[in-house]
Amino acid sequence: MNNIKSGKIKLIGTMALIGAISSLSSGAIAKERTNGRGTGPVVYVVSTGLFHDSFVVADLPQKGRFQQLMPGVGPSGFQTDYGPGSQEYVGGRWWIDANPNGIMDDGDAFFLCPL
């Protein structure tokens, strides 16, 4: 039971982190949009030059492959190198380096957020 409660708290924390960053860095873009889901974060993909609507589905354990999602970077406030259609895209399994040391470790956020 504690694991379930802990997981829910972590998911809420991840969603709050993304929501806070999204509202601070992409508020202007979100207000200008007239289509798409409209409420979730917008992710800019460098390799394609495209913007993608997204939403947080779940926190994930620190196991498997993840792709770095960089908050506060790029024209939408969230940026990544690869998106759908690229071999390097890992299906929305994201990692945010919360303690900016460039290493996936404890304290970082790992979550599912499809584009």
N, C-alpha and C positions, 0 to 999 in steps of 0.2 A: 504494500500500500504506500509506503514512503517513497518508493521509486516512481510510482505513478504521480504522486503529489509533486515530487521534485521535478519530474519531467514537465508537468504542466506549468510550474513556476518558471522553468528555464525557457519554455516556449513563449510564455508571456513576456519574459525579459527580452528575448530575441525580437519579438514583434514590436516591443516598445522601442528598442534600439533602432530598428529599421524605420519605424514610424517617425521617431524624432529626427533622425538624419534626413529622411525623405521630406518632412515638412520644412526643415530648415533650408535644405539645399535645392529642392526642386519645386518649391511652392509656386513659383511663378509659372513654370512650365505646366504643372498640374492644372492650374486655373485656366490656362489658355487652351487646353485640350478639349475637343468637342466630340471625341469618339473613344472607343476602348472601354476598359473597366472603370477608369477614372479615379479610383480611390487608392490603389496600391502604388508601390514604388515603380519608377520608370528606370530601366537599366539601359545604358548606352553600350553597344558592342563595337569595339574598336575595329575588328577585322572586317566588319560589314558596313560600318557607318550607320547602323540602324538603331532605333529605339524600340524597346519591348516593354509592354505592361507586364507586371508580375504581382504575385501575392505569396505570402509565407504560408506554407502548408504545415510544416512540422520541424521541430528541432531534430537533429540527427546525432548519433554517437560519433565520436572522432575515429571512425573506421572507414576504410575505403578511400576512393579518389574524391577529391574536392577541387573546385575551381575558385580562385580568389575573386571576391567581389569587393571592389574598392569604394567605400563611401566617401563622399566629399570630393570626388574626382570626376571629371568629365562634365559635359554640358547638362546632364540630367541630375547630377548629384550621386549617381551610382554608375560605376564603369567596370567592365570586364573585357578581356581580350577576345574571347570566343563566344559565339552563340549558336543557335540551332543551325544545322547544316555544316558546321565545322567538326572535323574529327576530334578536336581537342575539347569540345563542349561535353560536359559530363551530365547533362540532363537536368540541370538546375540544382545540383548538389554544391552548395556554396560554403565558403569559408570567409569570415571577416576577421582580419588580424586585429583583434580588440586591444592587444598590448603591443603595439607596432614594433615587433622584433623580427618580422619576416619569416617566422617559423610557426607551423601549425602546432599549437600546444594548449595546455589548460588555460582557461580564461578567454580563449577565442570563441567565436560563435560558429557553429556548424548547423546548417539547416537546409531544408528542401524548399525551393522557391522557383517553380518553373517559369520559363519565358514564353 
